[in-house]
Amino acid sequence: MIELALAAALMAQDAGLPSCSELESGTPHQNCSLQTVGDHAFILTFEFSPLDDRREMIDATVRYADGMLAQTMSYATESFFYPSLIDLNGDGMEELLVPLETGNVNTTYSLAIGTEYGFEWTSYELNGYGVDPLGDGMFKVSARGSAIAHYVEFYRMDGTVLENLASIELSYDGVETEDDGPNCRLTNGGEDLGEAHYCGLAMDNQ
């Protein structure tokens, strides 16, 4: 009974936090929360505290829908973005992306894979300005290399294993007008579907 009462009190406390997805990027961050969708619902709360004049510590708490504790995770970060949830592999369970460091354009994210028991922390880090699911377990990460070059990495997630399928370079070097579109070339992998297929996926929303 005491555990249930404590869980209820914590849920009430969490309910008063703003959603991380609705807050504007910037520092210092506000404490916030996120909730997963689907059959396996979790409530995540994030507490931010300063480490030094540049970095913050994020203490993440994951609870089941009934308020019982599932897990805790901590991250040292240097980014003005907030954590986010996104279903990258289409299995109905969202992944947790925690921004670790943001440069001029690209952000490095820590990836925790959504499971029915919470989140499986991984050593994988994604770097770019956009992370977009593509269906069939695939997703892409777009990054800026220079004023005229962008890079797109394609991944497939199988359980907690991340496979790098292909790497694409999009370059405006030698292109007379932007309307002509970038030159696209496959720089690594891609044997399964070929350069034309991955270039088509890479240039969507560019």
Summary of the structure (lengths in Angstrom):
residues: 206
radius of gyration: 19.2
end to end distance: 54.4
largest distance: 71.1
contacts: 594
relative contact order: 0.10
helix: 14%
strand: 51%
